[in-house]
């Protein structure tokens, strides 16, 4: 199935070791357009167990980026 056929956008979430990105893929006349919507830092935090990812901060950044994507995609997200 052609992904552009639905007309809906897609969201990509890239969880990197130093930063995370939320991108929106939409369509312009059957051509894909990718736009970085939200970028936020990702760094480990020291706990009694050692270094760990700050899961709450990562989740909050993912939610913020997802909401921004939804606001920019009135056609909906697949």
Secondary structure, 3 states (H helix, E strand, C coil): CCHHHHCCEEEEEEECCCEEEEEEEEEECCEEEEEEEEEEECCEEEECCEEEECHHHHHHHHHHHHHHHHHHCCCCEC
